[in-house]
Amino acid sequence: MDKKKVINNLIIANLTIFLLYMLGKFGIIHEFLQVILLVIVAPIIFGVFLFYILKPLNDIFIKKGMKTSKSALLTLSITAFILAAVIRYFGEYLVIQLVQLKSLILAYIDRNQIAEFTNEVINNDSIQSSISSLCTEIMNYISLLVTNAKDIFDKGMMLFSNVLLVILITFFLLRDGHNFKNVILKYCPGKYKDTIEKLLPKCDDILSTYIIGQAIVALSLATMVFVGYIIIGMPSALLLAFTTFILAFIPFVGFFISMIIPYIVATIIGFNMLIKLTLLFIIAQTLKGRVVVPFIMGKTMNIHPITDIFLVVGGAAIGGPLVAFCIVPIYSLLKLIIKCFIEGNYVKIPFIDKIKKV
């Protein structure tokens, strides 16, 4: 009987994989999934991310006796004001540093007489014909952009609507997030209620720890490298540190990716800067791995670093940075859910049952 069940499960699994493979052959399915991802999934992910970032501040207002709708509105207003101030003050400074970085690269080109070599190459007849054809292609693209102004406007409106949707999702989560548990328990079957009631706070703890933890880790890492850049005399320190802050939200590999541009700049400056930057990178990575991440994350995620790396790299290959950021908490949630259902004897796996008996 058990063998028949195994065979039936294998047949179902193979048919499911075959169905997914066949669906992948239809272009309309790809377009539909892209629309779902851009219009629904991405705003929900960013909304949940903002919700957990702003939840501690919102909880303070609620504890002071403020109504949930007013506390949510006040939290979003304070956040918008802080973001506007940061963009107003640091935005101009970042642009100045970007111009300085550009000047540094141009000076390096002049110093190494790359411009003369470029002029010699350009004077070649075959190169000139290639450049003229490239210019023609660029002009065609420009005319295409002008003719497709409606599409550009539509994409701009979609971006605006997505941002608005993220804000609305965050607002309603801040206002009604405390009712989420009761709504789920209301619609779940009776025999699963006790397990799900114990499961939901753990899931909330995992998401909260991961999102807030990643934000603190990214900020700590950006602060460390910014101070390090100032000490070693790296130009455009704030711009490079800001890049580290954004990419550090991707676990493990994000910090390595963020160091590509600093290493290019260090190569332009000289060998001494390369040595200093390498020492800074080793110190920052050591402090992150040994102090910052264990202190902030603790053992809540309970994932081996090798598993984490494979998850992030695989997620980035499948769906880009967004999936790379989401894959770790999704894996932790799935692992927790499966573990709880196995412990509650709702899912029976012969392999695990035999181990328990031994």
Secondary structure per residue as TSV (DSSP state, phi and psi in degrees):
chain	resnum	aa	ss	phi	psi
A	1	M	-	360.0	-42.0
A	2	D	H	-64.8	-37.4
A	3	K	H	-64.4	-39.1
A	4	K	H	-63.1	-40.7
A	5	K	H	-62.6	-43.3
A	6	V	H	-61.9	-44.4
A	7	I	H	-63.4	-43.7
A	8	N	H	-61.5	-43.2
A	9	N	H	-64.0	-39.6
A	10	L	H	-65.6	-40.2
A	11	I	H	-62.9	-44.9
A	12	I	H	-62.0	-43.1
A	13	A	H	-62.7	-44.1
A	14	N	H	-65.5	-41.0
A	15	L	H	-65.1	-38.1
A	16	T	H	-63.4	-45.4
A	17	I	H	-62.2	-42.0
A	18	F	H	-63.9	-40.7
A	19	L	H	-62.4	-45.2
A	20	L	H	-62.8	-38.6
A	21	Y	H	-63.6	-43.9
A	22	M	H	-67.8	-38.2
A	23	L	H	-63.7	-33.3
A	24	G	T	-65.6	-17.1
A	25	K	T	-79.1	-15.2
A	26	F	-	-93.2	124.1
A	27	G	H	-64.0	-34.2
A	28	I	H	-65.0	-30.1
A	29	I	H	-67.0	-42.0
A	30	H	H	-61.4	-45.1
A	31	E	H	-63.1	-42.3
A	32	F	H	-62.7	-43.7
A	33	L	H	-65.6	-36.6
A	34	Q	H	-65.0	-41.3
A	35	V	H	-63.6	-44.8
A	36	I	H	-60.1	-42.8
A	37	L	I	-65.1	-45.2
A	38	L	I	-75.7	-40.3
A	39	V	I	-88.6	-32.0
A	40	I	I	-113.5	-56.0
A	41	V	I	-67.4	-49.9
A	42	A	H	-60.2	-47.6
A	43	P	H	-61.0	-36.3
A	44	I	H	-64.7	-43.6
A	45	I	H	-61.6	-47.9
A	46	F	H	-67.1	-34.9
A	47	G	H	-64.2	-44.4
A	48	V	H	-64.3	-40.2
A	49	F	H	-59.7	-49.5
A	50	L	H	-64.5	-36.4
A	51	F	H	-58.5	-48.4
A	52	Y	H	-71.5	-29.4
A	53	I	H	-68.5	-40.6
A	54	L	H	-91.3	-10.0
A	55	K	H	-57.3	-44.3
A	56	P	H	-57.3	-42.2
A	57	L	H	-66.4	-41.9
A	58	N	H	-62.8	-39.0
A	59	D	H	-64.4	-33.6
A	60	I	H	-63.3	-44.3
A	61	F	H	-65.2	-38.9
A	62	I	H	-66.0	-40.0
A	63	K	H	-65.7	-25.5
A	64	K	T	-77.0	-1.8
A	65	G	T	97.5	8.3
A	66	M	-	-79.1	146.1
A	67	K	-	-66.9	152.2
A	68	T	H	-62.3	-38.1
A	69	S	H	-67.1	-41.3
A	70	K	H	-69.2	-40.1
A	71	S	H	-65.0	-39.8
A	72	A	H	-64.4	-43.0
A	73	L	H	-65.6	-41.8
A	74	L	H	-66.4	-40.0
A	75	T	H	-61.7	-46.3
A	76	L	H	-66.3	-36.6
A	77	S	H	-65.5	-44.2
A	78	I	H	-62.6	-42.6
A	79	T	H	-62.5	-44.3
A	80	A	H	-62.7	-40.2
A	81	F	H	-64.6	-44.3
A	82	I	H	-64.1	-44.5
A	83	L	H	-62.0	-41.9
A	84	A	H	-63.2	-41.3
A	85	A	H	-65.8	-42.0
A	86	V	H	-64.2	-45.4
A	87	I	H	-64.5	-40.3
A	88	R	H	-64.8	-42.9
A	89	Y	H	-81.7	-50.3
A	90	F	H	-85.1	-23.4
A	91	G	H	-59.6	-47.1
A	92	E	H	-63.8	-40.3
A	93	Y	H	-65.7	-38.6
A	94	L	H	-65.1	-38.3
A	95	V	H	-64.1	-41.7
A	96	I	H	-61.3	-42.6
A	97	Q	H	-68.3	-33.3
A	98	L	H	-64.8	-40.4
A	99	V	H	-64.6	-40.8
A	100	Q	H	-62.4	-40.7
A	101	L	H	-64.2	-40.2
A	102	K	H	-63.1	-42.6
A	103	S	H	-63.0	-37.4
A	104	L	H	-63.4	-43.4
A	105	I	H	-67.1	-41.2
A	106	L	H	-64.7	-38.4
A	107	A	H	-64.7	-37.6
A	108	Y	H	-64.4	-39.8
A	109	I	H	-63.7	-44.2
A	110	D	H	-65.6	-40.1
A	111	R	H	-64.3	-34.3
A	112	N	T	-96.8	11.3
A	113	Q	T	55.6	35.0
A	114	I	H	-71.9	-27.5
A	115	A	H	-64.4	-40.3
A	116	E	H	-63.8	-42.2
A	117	F	H	-62.7	-38.9
A	118	T	H	-63.7	-41.7
A	119	N	H	-63.5	-39.8
A	120	E	H	-63.1	-40.2
A	121	V	H	-67.6	-39.5
A	122	I	H	-66.1	-33.3
A	123	N	T	-67.1	-14.2
A	124	N	S	-65.6	137.1
A	125	D	H	-62.3	-44.7
A	126	S	H	-64.2	-37.4
A	127	I	H	-67.0	-39.9
A	128	Q	H	-62.7	-41.2
A	129	S	H	-64.7	-38.0
A	130	S	H	-65.0	-40.8
A	131	I	H	-65.7	-41.4
A	132	S	H	-63.7	-40.2
A	133	S	H	-67.0	-36.2
A	134	L	H	-65.1	-41.4
A	135	C	H	-62.1	-39.9
A	136	T	H	-61.1	-43.6
A	137	E	H	-62.0	-42.2
A	138	I	H	-62.7	-42.9
A	139	M	H	-63.2	-37.6
A	140	N	H	-62.9	-41.0
A	141	Y	H	-65.4	-39.4
A	142	I	H	-63.9	-44.4
A	143	S	H	-63.8	-34.8
A	144	L	H	-66.4	-38.5
A	145	L	H	-64.4	-39.7
A	146	V	H	-65.4	-43.4
A	147	T	H	-70.0	-28.5
A	148	N	T	-99.4	34.3
A	149	A	H	-60.6	-31.9
A	150	K	H	-63.6	-41.5
A	151	D	H	-64.4	-39.5
A	152	I	H	-64.0	-42.1
A	153	F	H	-63.0	-41.6
A	154	D	H	-62.7	-41.8
A	155	K	H	-67.3	-37.2
A	156	G	H	-63.0	-41.8
A	157	M	H	-65.9	-36.6
A	158	M	H	-65.9	-39.9
A	159	L	H	-63.4	-43.9
A	160	F	H	-62.0	-43.6
A	161	S	H	-65.9	-34.7
A	162	N	H	-66.1	-42.3
A	163	V	H	-62.9	-44.2
A	164	L	H	-62.0	-39.9
A	165	L	H	-64.9	-39.9
A	166	V	H	-61.4	-43.5
A	167	I	H	-63.4	-43.3
A	168	L	H	-65.4	-42.4
A	169	I	H	-61.2	-43.7
A	170	T	H	-62.5	-42.8
A	171	F	H	-61.3	-48.1
A	172	F	H	-69.7	-31.5
A	173	L	H	-68.0	-40.2
A	174	L	H	-66.4	-35.9
A	175	R	H	-78.4	-42.9
A	176	D	H	-115.8	11.5
A	177	G	G	-61.3	-31.5
A	178	H	G	-68.4	-18.5
A	179	N	G	-89.8	-4.8
A	180	F	H	-60.5	-43.8
A	181	K	H	-62.0	-45.4
A	182	N	H	-64.7	-36.4
A	183	V	H	-65.6	-43.1
A	184	I	H	-65.1	-44.9
A	185	L	H	-65.0	-28.9
A	186	K	H	-66.0	-36.1
A	187	Y	H	-101.9	-2.7
A	188	C	S	-87.6	150.6
A	189	P	-	-59.4	151.0
A	190	G	G	-59.4	-39.3
A	191	K	G	-70.7	-17.7
A	192	Y	G	-98.3	-5.0
A	193	K	H	-60.0	-46.2
A	194	D	H	-61.9	-44.0
A	195	T	H	-65.8	-44.3
A	196	I	H	-67.7	-35.1
A	197	E	H	-63.0	-36.6
A	198	K	H	-77.3	-28.0
A	199	L	H	-76.4	-40.0
A	200	L	H	-59.5	-46.3
A	201	P	H	-60.9	-35.3
A	202	K	H	-66.9	-40.8
A	203	C	H	-63.6	-42.5
A	204	D	H	-61.7	-40.3
A	205	D	H	-65.1	-40.2
A	206	I	H	-63.0	-48.9
A	207	L	H	-63.6	-44.2
A	208	S	H	-63.0	-46.0
A	209	T	H	-63.2	-42.6
A	210	Y	H	-68.0	-50.3
A	211	I	H	-68.4	-50.9
A	212	I	H	-65.0	-39.5
A	213	G	H	-61.8	-45.3
A	214	Q	H	-63.8	-36.9
A	215	A	H	-64.9	-43.5
A	216	I	H	-68.0	-40.9
A	217	V	H	-61.8	-44.6
A	218	A	H	-62.3	-43.0
A	219	L	H	-66.3	-42.5
A	220	S	H	-63.3	-43.8
A	221	L	H	-65.4	-43.1
A	222	A	H	-63.3	-39.6
A	223	T	H	-64.7	-43.8
A	224	M	H	-60.6	-48.2
A	225	V	H	-70.8	-30.9
A	226	F	H	-63.8	-47.4
A	227	V	H	-61.5	-41.8
A	228	G	H	-62.7	-42.0
A	229	Y	H	-61.9	-39.6
A	230	I	H	-64.0	-42.1
A	231	I	H	-65.4	-44.8
A	232	I	H	-84.8	-5.8
A	233	G	T	81.0	30.4
A	234	M	-	-74.4	128.5
A	235	P	S	-70.1	156.8
A	236	S	S	54.4	46.9
A	237	A	H	-62.1	-43.6
A	238	L	H	-66.2	-41.3
A	239	L	H	-62.4	-44.9
A	240	L	H	-68.9	-36.9
A	241	A	H	-68.0	-35.9
A	242	F	H	-65.0	-39.2
A	243	T	H	-60.7	-41.3
A	244	T	H	-62.3	-41.6
A	245	F	H	-60.5	-43.3
A	246	I	H	-68.1	-48.0
A	247	L	H	-75.8	-20.6
A	248	A	T	-69.5	-11.1
A	249	F	T	-68.6	-21.2
A	250	I	S	-84.4	116.8
A	251	P	T	-60.2	145.0
A	252	F	T	62.8	-68.2
A	253	V	H	-76.8	-21.1
A	254	G	H	-60.0	-43.0
A	255	F	H	-65.3	-39.0
A	256	F	H	-64.6	-41.6
A	257	I	H	-64.4	-39.0
A	258	S	H	-66.9	-16.7
A	259	M	T	-88.7	-1.2
A	260	I	H	-65.1	-50.4
A	261	I	H	-64.0	-46.4
A	262	P	H	-56.2	-36.6
A	263	Y	H	-69.7	-33.8
A	264	I	H	-64.7	-44.2
A	265	V	H	-63.8	-42.8
A	266	A	H	-63.4	-36.5
A	267	T	H	-63.9	-38.1
A	268	I	H	-66.0	-41.0
A	269	I	H	-70.6	-46.7
A	270	G	-	152.3	174.8
A	271	F	H	-65.5	-38.2
A	272	N	H	-60.8	-40.6
A	273	M	H	-66.4	-35.2
A	274	L	H	-61.4	-43.1
A	275	I	H	-63.9	-45.8
A	276	K	H	-61.5	-43.9
A	277	L	H	-65.0	-39.4
A	278	T	H	-63.2	-42.8
A	279	L	H	-62.5	-42.2
A	280	L	H	-61.7	-43.6
A	281	F	H	-61.6	-44.3
A	282	I	H	-64.0	-43.9
A	283	I	H	-64.4	-46.7
A	284	A	H	-63.3	-43.1
A	285	Q	H	-65.7	-38.4
A	286	T	H	-66.2	-46.2
A	287	L	H	-63.1	-38.7
A	288	K	I	-63.7	-48.6
A	289	G	I	-73.3	-33.4
A	290	R	I	-96.0	-27.1
A	291	V	I	-118.7	-58.9
A	292	V	I	-66.0	-55.6
A	293	V	H	-64.1	-48.0
A	294	P	H	-61.2	-37.3
A	295	F	H	-70.0	-40.6
A	296	I	H	-84.2	-49.9
A	297	M	H	-78.3	-34.9
A	298	G	T	63.8	-141.9
A	299	K	T	-112.4	21.9
A	300	T	S	-65.2	-43.7
A	301	M	S	-72.1	-36.1
A	302	N	-	53.2	50.3
A	303	I	-	-123.9	135.0
A	304	H	-	-68.6	141.4
A	305	P	H	-54.5	-37.3
A	306	I	H	-63.6	-43.6
A	307	T	H	-60.1	-42.9
A	308	D	H	-59.5	-45.0
A	309	I	H	-63.5	-46.1
A	310	F	H	-61.4	-40.8
A	311	L	H	-62.0	-47.4
A	312	V	H	-66.5	-46.1
A	313	V	H	-64.2	-44.0
A	314	G	H	-63.9	-42.8
A	315	G	H	-63.1	-40.5
A	316	A	H	-65.2	-37.9
A	317	A	H	-68.1	-35.3
A	318	I	H	-79.9	-49.0
A	319	G	H	-133.1	11.5
A	320	G	-	83.8	-165.5
A	321	P	H	-60.8	-35.3
A	322	L	H	-62.4	-45.8
A	323	V	H	-68.4	-37.2
A	324	A	H	-61.0	-36.4
A	325	F	H	-73.2	-37.4
A	326	C	H	-84.9	-21.3
A	327	I	H	-65.3	-34.9
A	328	V	H	-67.8	-51.2
A	329	P	H	-64.9	-33.4
A	330	I	H	-63.5	-44.0
A	331	Y	H	-61.3	-43.3
A	332	S	H	-64.2	-40.8
A	333	L	H	-65.3	-45.3
A	334	L	H	-62.4	-41.2
A	335	K	H	-63.3	-42.5
A	336	L	H	-65.9	-42.8
A	337	I	H	-63.6	-46.7
A	338	I	H	-62.3	-41.8
A	339	K	H	-62.6	-44.1
A	340	C	H	-65.5	-39.8
A	341	F	H	-73.0	-31.6
A	342	I	H	-70.3	-42.8
A	343	E	H	-65.6	-30.8
A	344	G	T	-84.5	5.2
A	345	N	T	61.0	26.9
A	346	Y	S	-84.7	-25.5
A	347	V	S	-122.3	123.8
A	348	K	-	-108.2	120.5
A	349	I	-	-118.8	115.0
A	350	P	H	-53.8	-39.1
A	351	F	H	-59.3	-45.3
A	352	I	H	-71.8	-37.8
A	353	D	H	-60.7	-40.7
A	354	K	H	-65.4	-38.4
A	355	I	H	-65.3	-41.6
A	356	K	H	-62.9	-38.3
A	357	K	H	-66.7	-36.1
A	358	V	-	-69.9	360.0
